[in-house]
Amino acid sequence: MSTVQWYFPDTIDEAIMYLGREKVVPHGGGTSLLKSGIASLNGLVDLSRLGLDSLKMDKGILETGASLTYGEIADSLANLHPDCILGKALGAAASTPMRNRITAGGSASVFPLWSDLIGPMAVLNASICVEGKNAGTYDLNSWLADRSLQQGSLIISLFYPDPVDWISYYHRETRVGFDYPSFTVSILARKNGSRVEKVRVAVSGGLDRVRRLGELEEKLSGGDVSAVDKIDVKRMATMEFGRKPSGSPEYLSEMAALQVERGLRTVLLGEVVSR
Ligand SMILES: Cc1cc2nc3c(=O)[nH]c(=O)nc-3n(C[C@H](O)[C@H](O)[C@H](O)COP(=O)(O)OP(=O)(O)OC[C@H]3O[C@@H](n4cnc5c(N)ncnc54)[C@H](O)[C@@H]3O)c2cc1C
């Protein structure tokens, strides 16, 4: 029977040395590692002594350490910045026991189709700070485009520029609260009276994994809020989905476009739309 060696580094350099060994990977919350199985691995690197568990706001940039759990991030933001979309999304993800295990770093490494992190990261233009073989800071698209960046890498923290003072909306499409979402909708807006200064919209869970709806953002930003009634929101919000337990690709595509429209009406017109 094969055994998996645990390593307990005290510094990032030491952790990276272990990660350079064959089939030795970081252990965040363990929720994905447990599901995928660890029998094929040679070793796991515990991250709990590396000090990657702080949440800071410096010069308007929010930094969340890789070892912070969804629950810790959601709780801190609920106190400090209750309207921040990141806190709203992570506080609604999965179940309480899961939120107390899933880490920001483990989540940004896997980015499953049901991720509650990826949509807020997309609308907040977040980046991922990595040490090790591919040390650097990556925007979300570059990180998603090249999965080889993960090998031998340790995610240190996630950066969110300009994360607060937005009107925010987050929707996760589920049948019951702790389900995996079949898609998520993230919307941020800034308004001045009836003028829309800026809108950002992202949908996750489709074939693109996460997509910013650029045409829609352009049509709405800089105009009057009433534009939401005049443009074809559904066409601009239509994207492709694969088949999921919750429905066919066509059904999910229709539902996601509908939820984008509802979200925009909530954020721009103040409408309260029931599900
Ligand atoms: C039942 C269940 C329900 C879930 N529901 C949701 C949900 O609704 N929404 C949601 O967003 N997520 C959900 N998840 C979580 C998601 O599926 C992944 O399990 C999670 O993103 C992994 O995070 P983790 O911290 O547990 O990572 P781990 O399992 O510890 O690690 C996952 C991978 O990331 C690597 N890794 C870990 N930390 C780092 C790091 N700092 N740097 C580099 N690589 C690292 C590991 O080596 C491994 O390859 C759910 C999981 C389960 C099991």
The ligand as a Gaussian input file, in Angstrom:
#p B3LYP/6-31G(d) Opt

LIG

0 1
 C      -19.817000      18.769000      -1.312000
 C      -19.083000      19.976000      -1.865000
 C      -19.811000      21.097000      -2.209000
 C      -19.150000      22.224000      -2.705000
 N      -19.871000      23.316000      -3.088000
 C      -19.232000      24.407000      -3.556000
 C      -19.952000      25.573000      -3.927000
 O      -21.177000      25.633000      -3.831000
 N      -19.237000      26.656000      -4.358000
 C      -17.869000      26.644000      -4.456000
 O      -17.274000      27.648000      -4.857000
 N      -17.164000      25.550000      -4.112000
 C      -17.800000      24.454000      -3.668000
 N      -17.086000      23.344000      -3.307000
 C      -15.610000      23.436000      -3.294000
 C      -14.941000      23.078000      -4.599000
 O      -15.596000      22.023000      -5.269000
 C      -13.497000      22.657000      -4.342000
 O      -13.534000      21.492000      -3.534000
 C      -12.692000      23.741000      -3.630000
 O      -12.606000      24.811000      -4.490000
 C      -11.324000      23.272000      -3.227000
 O      -10.839000      24.079000      -2.176000
 P       -9.974000      23.478000      -1.019000
 O       -9.418000      24.593000      -0.226000
 O      -10.730000      22.456000      -0.259000
 O       -8.776000      22.800000      -1.860000
 P       -7.984000      21.437000      -1.662000
 O       -8.885000      20.256000      -1.798000
 O       -7.113000      21.499000      -0.469000
 O       -7.063000      21.527000      -2.948000
 C       -7.605000      21.522000      -4.249000
 C       -6.453000      21.659000      -5.261000
 O       -5.860000      22.932000      -5.107000
 C       -4.484000      22.809000      -4.767000
 N       -4.202000      23.865000      -3.797000
 C       -4.752000      24.036000      -2.567000
 N       -4.288000      25.171000      -2.010000
 C       -3.421000      25.702000      -2.903000
 C       -2.616000      26.892000      -2.919000
 N       -2.601000      27.785000      -1.910000
 N       -1.837000      27.109000      -4.012000
 C       -1.848000      26.253000      -5.059000
 N       -2.594000      25.146000      -5.110000
 C       -3.378000      24.880000      -4.042000
 C       -4.342000      21.394000      -4.209000
 O       -3.035000      20.911000      -4.363000
 C       -5.346000      20.641000      -5.053000
 O       -4.803000      20.318000      -6.301000
 C      -17.729000      22.204000      -2.843000
 C      -16.991000      21.064000      -2.507000
 C      -17.656000      19.945000      -2.024000
 C      -16.827000      18.741000      -1.669000

